[in-house]
Amino acid sequence: MAAKTILITGVTRGLGRAMAEEFIRLGHVVLGCGRSETEIIELQIKFQPPHAFDIVDVTDDEAVAGWATQLLGSHRAPDLLLNNAGLINRNARLWEIGAEEFSRVLDVNLKGVANVIRHFVPAMVQSGSGVVVNFSSGWGRSTSAEVAPYCATKWAIEGLTQALAQELPPGMAAVPLNPGIIDTDMLRSCFAGDASNYPAPKEWAKNAVPFLLKLNSADNGKQLTVPF
């Protein structure tokens, strides 16, 4: 398979970090962002150009715009854009969650995705190809108690992505993706010790990355789940 250019948000830990390392292992170019300066510097040292890792908060539209200008000046448009960055609320009933916490989940999980699409997809459209994968969740197609803000954002991602799929030109695709249940810090915040019953991110990435690399325009608008 020819080397692809992969853009990943939330690349400093969990699924984002595991995907980045697996894509690079397979010979692809990874462009990633995250909020942790320590982790971004570690990635920059470990993976030299043409890979690129930057400190970017996806909720800051101006910062995302600057990041896009920088990357699109030095790299081609992404072949695969993975909106992976996400945040979950603490386990609590909806009325117990403050406005600030609710807004933060909404800003990262929904507005952050829109910001990245706004500044990278035009270049992908101009190139006439590319796949946008917006990470959803099992909780974007079902619900559970005490994670209402998270569920709301992931259900919104499903609708946003399917609408985007109707807007893209032929040759492109937008896919809402349920990654499955993985033993991440986010899952531990909900499941506590039971999270260890599920695969670790690196194990998951061995299946997920080849699956993602095979996505194409025929998958446009499909609600997909990573097989495991």
N, C-alpha and C positions, 0 to 999 in steps of 0.2 A: 504494500500500500504506500502511495506517495505521501510524503510528510505533509501534515495539515497544520494550520495555525489555529490554536485552541485558546479561547478567552474564558477565564474562570474567575468568578467573584467568590469572596470568602475562601481564599486559597490557603490561609495560614494554619488551618486545623481541620480535623474531621474529614468529611467527604472531599472537600476542596483540596486539601493537602494530599490525600491519597490519590485522587484523580490526577493531580498535577504530576506527581512522581511516576505514576504508571504511564501517562501519555509520553512523558519525556523518555522513560525507559524504552518505549516502543518507537522512538525516533521522531516524535512530533514536537513542534514549537509551542511552548506554553507562555501565555501572557496572563498574569494574575494580579489580583489586588486583595488587600485585607487591611484591617485597622491596626493590627499589632506591629509596631515598629521592630521589636525584637525578632519576631518570626519572619517578617519580610526581609530583614537584613540577612538572616540565616539562609533564606531561599536564594537571595542574590549572590551570596558567597558560594553556595553549593551548586547553583545552576547559572552558568555564565551566558552572555548573549550567544545566540539570538533570543534566548528566553528573557523575559522581563517581568519583574515583580515590583509593585509599587504600593505605597501606603495611600489608600483611598477609602473614604467613607462613602458608600454608594448612596446614602441618604442626602448627600451634598451634591446637588445637581451641577453646580459650578465646578466642583472638584472632578466630577465624572467627565464633564465637558473638556476640561484641561487634560485629563488622562487620555481621553479618546484622541484629541488633537496630537498629543505626543506620540501615541502608539501608531496611529494611522499615518504619521509622517515617517515612521521608521520600519513599519511592517505592512504587509498587505491586510486587507479586511479579513476578519476571522472566518474560517470555514465552519467553525462550530463555536457558538456563544453559549456558555453555560451559566445561567443566573442561579448560582448555588447559595450565595450568602443568605443566611436566615437567622431568625431569633425567635425564641419561644418565651411565653410568659411563665412566671412561677405558677405552680399548681394552686389555683384558687378559683372560687366561684366568681362569675362575671362581675357581680356587684361589689366584690371585694378588691377588684383590680383598679388601681388609680388611673386617672386620665393620662398621666405622663407615661406610665408603663404601657398602657394600651396604645398610645400614639407611637411609642418607640417600635413596638412590634409591627404596627402598620407601616411605619416609615421604612424599615429595613426590608420587610417581606414583600411589600407591594410597590411603594413609591421607588425604592431602590432599583427594583426590576425595571420599572418604567424609565428611570433615568438612564440606565445602561442601554436599553433599547433605543431610546431617543438619540443617543450620541454615537452608537456603533452600527445600528441597522441601516441607516442611509448608505454607508459605504458598502455594506453587504448587498444592498439592493442594486447599487451602481455596478458591482461586480457581476451581478446576475446569478449569484449562488450563495449557499450558506444555510445552516440550520441553527435556529434559536431554540434552546431547551430551557424552559423555566421550571425550576424544581418545585414540585408540588409536594404532596404527602398523602398517605392513607387518610389523613385528616383533612384532605382537600376533597375527599369523596365520601367521607363518613364523619361522624363526630364522637367526641367523648366529653365527659364532664371535666371542668377545671382547666380546659385549654381553649375556651371559646375565642379569645382574640387570635390565637394561632390558627384555629380552624377557619375563622372568618377570612384571614388573609390567604390561606391556601385554596379555599373555595373561590376566592376572587382571582387567584392566579389561573385557575382552570378556565374561568370565563374570559379573562383578559387574553390568554394565550389562544383560545379558539377564535376569538374575534381577530387577533393579530393574524392568525392563519388565513383568514378570509381577505386580509388586506395585502398580503405579500404577493409579489409577482410569481408567475410560473418559474419553476426551477429552485424555489426556496421552500423552507418549511419552518413552522413553529409548532413545538410539541410541549404539552404539560406532562411532566414526568414524575411519577411516584417512585422514589428510589428504593422503597421497601423499608424494613425495620432493621436499623444498624446500630451497633453499640457505640454511640457517640456521646459527647458531653451533654448534648441536647436531650438525648433519650434518657440518660441517667438522671437528668433533672426531673423527669416524669416517672420513670420506671424504677429508679434507685438501683438496687442490686440485681433486679431482674433483667436489666439491660445486658448483662453479661451472657445471657442466653442467646443473644443474636450475634451475627458475624461482625468482626471488627472492620473499620473502614478499609484497611489495606486488603483484606480478604475480599470484601465487597467489590473493590475497584478492579480486581482481576477479571470479574465478570462484567462489571458495568462499563468499563472503558471500551472493550471490543464492541459491546452493544451500541454505545454512543457513536462510535466511529462508522457504524453501518447505517445510521439514520440518513435519510435522503428525502427528496421532495415527495416521494410516495407516502411518507409518514405525516404529511402536513395536516395539522388539526387533530391527530389521533391522541387519545388519552392512553399513554403508555406506562408500563411498570417494568422496572429492571428485573429480569428473570434471575432467580437464584436457586 
